[in-house]
């Protein structure tokens, strides 16, 4: 099977890195190539180094319609069986080009759709009309969370054309032996000018207004001798530096810029904060949990759709400086060491997500479900094997109406507590026997059973589904 992934650009953003991570864990008998409309940045270099073919279509702006015939020729000459698009512009041009090139199986992953916003920009009537028009040219849209699926439902995308496939985290990449972790911590704190005994607050993401990194910065004023480490780059950099100077904490703020060693950088941190009020998934929060850090967050659909047992050291707070300052002061006093990796990390392990996606590809092009499955041989991180299957499918049939996508795992029929609650919440939502919750381990669990086919998102929420209010303190 030949698959072409069409993506708007390949700078070091969340969707772009998620694509690279998936490619490294998909089976090697599925041949994958990537076409970037524009900006083949750091992620393109990484993928080429890993042996993947990356095509640059040299799109010069949103109105550069010349990219359409170039992309159409690429798809036709490449004889691809399936086209998979990522991000808004790539979805518009990729679906149309695939249709013109005669490829009928077109999947799109919706990474960044929120109520009224797509990829950080307002969803005008024109944007929405273009989106829905292009959607009809594809076959399936993959929503990375129930919250995204709920917005697709509000927009009128048919339920039978949407499936839930969450993002994944490379859990093994964030696990270090105690001695290795201590060595990384000491080395990086020295490089960044962070005293070894000081309390360090970490945050990961693009420096844009929606991430609300001013919240921990303002909370820093109320904390004695703590530091804030912001890992990422973006247009808000100058504004954050100016705010830090006005608050009198400029010497306690460290900006790393864009980095590719986030797992190592997190060893230098004592707590991860994620103060944004809107997220489509919450990957940075999961990375903090994978690193064993306590988490303070204000929006994370990946956690909101599971019971609290899945991440016992995660705390949901209003996105305001005062509650963050209060919780951070408590953590600075108690200084908890690295926590055991919580079950939610195993649930969203990239090996499991890639196995589900590979199954969906086979189903989409009509290959037999028991086709040979081999581990991806290129660029595998940490030497972790991809399981052939899993007793805990991650493509679920969570409700898609407004509220259902934002609900907790109780929307899936999970009770408030009890030893089986987490297992019931982490399994496929309907018609499956409870599966054992995967325990975090030094290496991913061995294969146990074939991954069942991905299933479609249900239009109606389960009875009694509870909404999760973004930014609440519940």
N, C-alpha and C positions, 0 to 999 in steps of 0.2 A: 504494500500500500504506500502510495506517495501522497504526502500532505504538505500543502503550502500554508504557512502562517503569515497573514498580512497584518502588519502593525503600523500605526501612525509613525512612530519613531522608536529609537532604541537608546535613548538616554537613560540614566540610572533612576528611573521612576519605579513605583511599586508594581504596576501592571507589567512593565517591561522585564523587571527582575523575576516576576512570577512566571512569565513565559519562558525565560531562560531556565528556570528551575524545573519546570515541567519537561522541557525538551531533554534535559539531562537524565530524566527518570522514566521516559517513555520507552517501550520495547524497541529493540534495535531493528526488528523486522519491519517496523513502520518507519519509512524513510521521510524525514522532516527537513524542510527548507524554510527560510524566513525571507519575506520581502518587506523592507522598511520604506514607507513612502518618503520619509525625510529623516534627517538627523540620525544617521547611524553612529551613535556615540559609544559610550563605554561598554554597553551590553552587547553591541554588535562585535566589538573587538573580542570580548570574552567568548562569544559563541563561535566566532571564526577560529579562535585558539583551541576550542574544544572539538573542532572538526566539522561544524555545521556550515552549510552554504548560506550566506546572507546576501541578498540582492538589494541594491540601493536604487530606488526609482527616481531620485532627484526631484521630488515635488517641491516647487518654489513658493507655494502659498495655497491658501484654501481654494482659490479660484483657478488654479493651474489644472485645467481640464485635460491637458496633454498627458497627465499621468494615467488616465483611463486607458487609452490605446496601448501604452507601454505595459501596463499591468495585464491587460487582456492578452497581449502577445506572449508575455512570460508564462501565464497560466496555460495557454494553448500549447506552447512549445514544450513546457515541462511535463505535459501529460499527467497532471495530478488527478488523483481519485477524489480528493476532498480539499476544500479550502476552509481555513479557520481564521476568522478575523478577530482583532483585538483593538478596542478603542474606537471612538466615534467616526473620525475621518476614514480610518481603514475599513470600518464596517460599511460606510456609504459606497466607497469606491470598490472595495473587495467583493461585495455581493454582486454589484452590477457587472464588474469585469468577469467574475466567474460565470455568470449567466451568459454573457456574450461569448465566452470561450467554450461554452458547452459543458461546464462542470455543474451538475445539478445538486450536489451535496455540499451545502455551505453552512457551517456552524459559526456562530459569533459568541464570544464571551463578553458579557456586560460587566465590566469591572467597576464603573464609576458613576452609576446613575442613582441620584437621590431625588427626593421630592423637590422639584423646581430647579434642580442643578444637575448638570452633567459635566464631569471632568473639571469641576470648579467654576463653571460658567452657567449663567441662567439659561434655562430651557425655554426659549421663546417659542411662539407658535410656529415659526418657520423651522426651527430646529426639530421640534416634535413632528411636524409634517414630513420632513425629510427622513427622520428616523423610521417612522411607521411605513413610509413608502418603500424604503430599502428593506425593512424587515420582511416584507412580502416576497422578496427575491431570494431569501434564505430558507433554510429548513428548520433550524433549531437555534434558540438563544439560550446560552448557559448563564444563569444568574449566580453570582458568587455568594449570595446570602438570601434568606427569606425576605429581608428588607428590600433588596433590589427586585426580587420577583414580585413583591407587592406593588412597587411603582410600575413595573411592566403591566401588571393587571389593571392598575388605574388608567394607564394609557390605552388600554384596549387590545394589547397583544394577546392572541388566543392562548388559552391555558395549555392546549395540546402542543404548542410550539415552544414551550419554556420548560427547562429542567434546572434543577438546583445542583450545582457542582461548586463547592466552596474552594477558596484558595488553600494552599498548603504551606507548611513550614518545614524546612529541612532540619528536623529535630536533632539528628546526629551532629549537625554542624555546630550546635550550641552547647554540646556536652563536652566538658573537659575533665580530665582527672584532676584531683585536688592540687597536686603539685604543678601541673601545667597551668591550671587556672591562676594559681598564685603568682606564677612567673609572668603570665600575660598581664595580670593586674599591676604588679610592680613596674614592669617595663612601660606600660602605657600611661600609668599615672605620672611616671617621671617625664615621659615625652610631652604630656599635655600640661605639665605644671600643676598637677593635683597632688597635694601631700598625701602620703599613704594612709594617714589616720583620719582624714577629713570625710564627712558625709557627702556623697555625690549623688545628685539627682540626674537621671538620664532621660532623654526624649529622642525619638527617631522619626524623621519624616521630612518632607519638603517644607522649606520655610515660606509658607503661604498663610494668608489671614485665617483660612478655615481651620488650620491646625491649632490656633489659639495658644501658641507658645508664650504669649505674654502672661498667661495665667501662672505657670510655675515661676516665671521671672519676677512677677509681683509678689508671689508667695515667698521668694527668696529673701525679700526685705525683712520678713518676720522670723527668719531662721538665722541663728548665730553660726557664722563660719562654715555654712554649707556651700556647695558649689553646684552649678547647673551646667551639664554637658549636653549640648544640642548637636546631634549627628544628622547632618543633611545640609542641603543648599537650596537657595531659592530667592525670590525677589524681596522677601521681608528681612533679609539679613541686615541691611543698613538700619531699618526701623527698629529692629530688636536691639542692635548695638546702641542706638540713640536712646531708647527707653532704659536700657541698663545704666547708661551714664546718668540719666536724669534721676533714676532711683538710687544712685550711689552704689550699685553692685556690679559695675563694669568689670572690676578685677575678679569677680567671682563667676563670671559667665565665660564658658569656653565653647567656641564654635569650631567644629572639626571640618566643615565642608563635606563634599561628597566623598564617601569612603566605601571600599569594598571589603573591609574587615570588621563589619558590624558585630559578628559573634564575639570576636576578641575584645572589641571596645566595650561590650556590655559586661565583661569581667571587671572593668574599672568602676562600675556603677553599683550603687546600693539599692536603688529603687527605680522603676521605670514609670514615667507619667505619660498619659495620653489624654490631653484635655479637650480635644475637639468634640463639638456637639453632634456632628454628623460624620458617620463613616459608612462605607458600603460593606466592609468586612471587619477591619481592625487587625491587619497583619502585624503591625509593629507591636501591638499588645501581646499577641501570641509569641512573638520572638522574645519579648521580655520574660514571659512565663517559661519558654523553652530554656532560657538562660538561668532559670531558678530564682528570678527576682520577684519581690512583691510588686504588685501592679496597682496603680491608682489611675482610673480612667473615667471618662464621661460618656462614651459611646463605643460599643463594640458588638455588632451583630453576631459575630462568631461566638461570643460568650452569652449574649442575651438569649440565644436560641437553645441553650443548654442549662441544666440546673446548676445551682451554686457549687455542688460537690465537684463539678468538673474543673473548677479553678478556685480552690479555697483561699488562696492568698491574693485574690483580685478584689478590689474595692471600688464600687461605683459611686461617683461623687458628682455634685453639680459643678459645671465648668466655671468656677469662680475662685479667685485667689484665697479667700478665707478658709473654705473647707480643705483645700489642698494644703495650705500652710499648717492647719491643725493636724491633719493626718501625717504630713511629712515630719512635723516636730515630734510626734509620737514614735515614728520609725527611727528618727535620728537618735532618740533616747534608747530604744530597745536594741537597735542594730542587729536585726535578725540576719543570720548567715544565709547562704544559698539554700533555697527550699528544694525539696524533691520535685522533679518535673511532674506537673499535674496531669490527670488523664486527658484533659482537653487537647494537649499537645500531641499525644498519640493519635487521637481522633482525627486531627487535621494534618498528620504527617504526610509530607509530599509523596512518599511512596504509595500511600493508600489512594491519594487523589489521582496520581498518574495512572494507577491501575484501573480506576473507574473511567478515566478519560479514554484510555486505550480500548476498553470494552465498548464504550459509546461509539468510538470510531468504527470498530468492527461491525457493530449493529447498523450504523448509518450507511455503510457501503455494502452491506449484505454478506459480510464474511461470516463463516460459522463461528459460534460462540466459543467453541473449543479449539480455535486456531492456536498454533504454537505461540507461547509467550516467553520471551527472553528478556533478560535485563538490558537496559540501555547501556551500551558499552562506552559512550563518549561523555566525558566531563562529569562522571558520577562523583558526587561529593562525599568525602569521608569513607568511601568504599562500602557504603551501606547498600545492601541489596534491595531491589524492589520486589515485594512479595507478589506471587502469582495471583493471590486472592486474599480475601480478608473476611472474617466472620462479622465485620462491622462496616457495612456499606455506608458511604458518606453521601451518596446522591440520594436525597430524601424527597418525600412528597409533602413537605410542610406547606401549610395553607398560604395562599398568595394574596388574599384580599388585604386591604389596609388593616393593620393591627395584627393579622396573623403572621406576617413577615417579621414583625417586631416583637412577637411574643416570646415567652420563655419556652422551655421544653415541655411545659404542661400542655401546650397546644398540640403536642404529639401524644398526649395521653399519659405522660409520666406523672406519677404522684409527687407530692411535695417532698417526700423523704423515703427512707427505707433502703436496705442494702441493694435492692434491684433497680432503684430509680435511675441511676446513671446508665446502667446497661440498657434499660428500656429507651432512654432518651437518645443514646448514641447509635442505636440500631436503625435500620430502615423503618420508616414511620408506620407503614400499614402492612398487616398480614405476615409479619415475620416473628419467629420466636426470639425471645431475648438472647442477645449474644454476650459473651463475657467481655467486660470492659478491658481494653488492652492496658496492661501495666507498663509504665515507662521502664525501659531497660537500656543497658549499655549499647545494644544493637537492636534494630527493628525485629519484630517477631518473625519467625519463619513462616512460609506459606502454609495455609491450612485448608483452604477450599477455594474454588473458583469464585471470582467476583461476580455477583449477579448483575444482570443488565441494569443500566441506569434507568430510572423511572421518572415519569413526568410529574411536574408540580401540580398539585391539586388546586382547583380554583377556590374551593370553599375551605375555610379553616375548620379544624376539629372543634367539636362542641366544647365550650368553656375556655376557649383560647384567651389568654390574657395578654393585653398589650404591654409593651415595655416602653416607658416614657423616656425619651432620650434626655440625658443630663439629670435625671432624677437621682436621689440619694438612696433609692431603695435597694 
